[in-house]
Amino acid sequence: MVSAEPGSKLQLFEQTSQYRHWRFTPETLETLRAANNKQGVDRVLHALREEAHMDDQSSRISEATTNLLSPFEELQLINHYLQMIVRTITALARKYRETNMLRPESINNIKATAINYMKRFYLHNVVFDYPPKNTMLTCLYLATKAENSFMKIEDFIRPLQDAEGRKGGKVQTKSDDILDLEFVVIQSLQFELAVHHPYRAAYGFFLDMQPYYDVAVLKTAYDRTVHFNDISLFTDLVFLYQPSQIALGAFKLAAKEVDIDVDVYLAQRFDARALEVLFPILEDIQDVILGFKNTTTNEARAIDRKLILCRNPEKNPASMLYKKKAAEQADTPYVSDSD
């Protein structure tokens, strides 16, 4: 829970790829996202200039320039599609509840893994290149495999296509849109697909606290802890703290609602020096969870409309530039490295 002292034996979580490669400070995250956004903007403008030479539509450059997304707007849009992961996995679970395709106990882990994948993906990519709808579906499909709940792609997209059909619109979700992006996502994840969540740690705390509190009241607190853990998934906490720390911070929030003093338990389980380090961490986790705000549907729609106007044509299959480069690549003969 509290990081090991230099030279001491590493805790289990400190040996994971998540701890070694996906932990940041708030300042590092802000710098990384700002740099990615700037590079993305540069790519969009360069590609639009290249495309303007093909169709003499230089007005698109001006239109895109006035609609370029800021790093904050990118985050808002990504957050909206993180919420869509929850709705999509809920729809899938409802569709296949009579089968063993999605076990109820796996839903939380699939959801949390997919959200984590998408958050990691956009630390190294931007929505100008990869609009979040297909990225969201690809991350969710990949998460079903990583969490041992594999589905055929046809079974995965069927409920989505059915929903689109019921709305009377054109069916937009196609299997190729998901599968073609899968390797790109895996590369961006650095082939590190194991993700650790606060749910198991929260249940462990629930069991460990039972000698100290009324179990019925503690169960109420635990149920609320799961809710706060759900909220934590949409924040940057996963990049800042260990899953056990997030779980304990969520438990402290929930315990306050039922008048349980978790500090009594902590005083029995940790020494004073460890608590001196732990308490500020738990306070920050609680503040972040309580301060989280969803992106509203109207906000997401407004940003989505801007994205349509500033999407990178080099990555857009509907653009002239994309088709030109695809044709050039198809005409290029393959040369083996061994030739």
Stockholm file with secondary structure:
# STOCKHOLM 1.0

chainA/1-339         MVSAEPGSKLQLFEQTSQYRHWRFTPETLETLRAANNKQGVDRVLHALREEAHMDDQSSRISEATTNLLSPFEELQLINHYLQMIVRTITALARKYRETNMLRPESINNIKATAINYMKRFYLHNVVFDYPPKNTMLTCLYLATKAENSFMKIEDFIRPLQDAEGRKGGKVQTKSDDILDLEFVVIQSLQFELAVHHPYRAAYGFFLDMQPYYDVAVLKTAYDRTVHFNDISLFTDLVFLYQPSQIALGAFKLAAKEVDIDVDVYLAQRFDARALEVLFPILEDIQDVILGFKNTTTNEARAIDRKLILCRNPEKNPASMLYKKKAAEQADTPYVSDSD
#=GR chainA/1-339 SS CCCCCTTSCCCSGGGSHHHHHSCCCHHHHHHHHHHHHHHHHHHHHHHHHHHHHHHCCTHHHHHHHTTCCCHHHHHHHHHHHHHHHHHHHHHHHHHTTTSSSSCGGGHHHHHHHHHHHHHHHHHHCCTTTSCHHHHHHHHHHHHHHHTTCCCCHHHHHHHHHHHHHHTTSCCCCCHHHHHHHHHHHHHHTTTCCCCCCHHHHHHHHHHHHTTTSCHHHHHHHHHHHHHHHHHHTTSSHHHHSCHHHHHHHHHHHHHHHTTCCHHHHHHHHSCHHHHHHHHHHHHHHHHHHHHCCCCCHHHHHHHHHHHHHHCCGGGCTTSHHHHHHHHHHHHSCCCCTTC
#=GC SS_cons         CCCCCTTSCCCSGGGSHHHHHSCCCHHHHHHHHHHHHHHHHHHHHHHHHHHHHHHCCTHHHHHHHTTCCCHHHHHHHHHHHHHHHHHHHHHHHHHTTTSSSSCGGGHHHHHHHHHHHHHHHHHHCCTTTSCHHHHHHHHHHHHHHHTTCCCCHHHHHHHHHHHHHHTTSCCCCCHHHHHHHHHHHHHHTTTCCCCCCHHHHHHHHHHHHTTTSCHHHHHHHHHHHHHHHHHHTTSSHHHHSCHHHHHHHHHHHHHHHTTCCHHHHHHHHSCHHHHHHHHHHHHHHHHHHHHCCCCCHHHHHHHHHHHHHHCCGGGCTTSHHHHHHHHHHHHSCCCCTTC
//
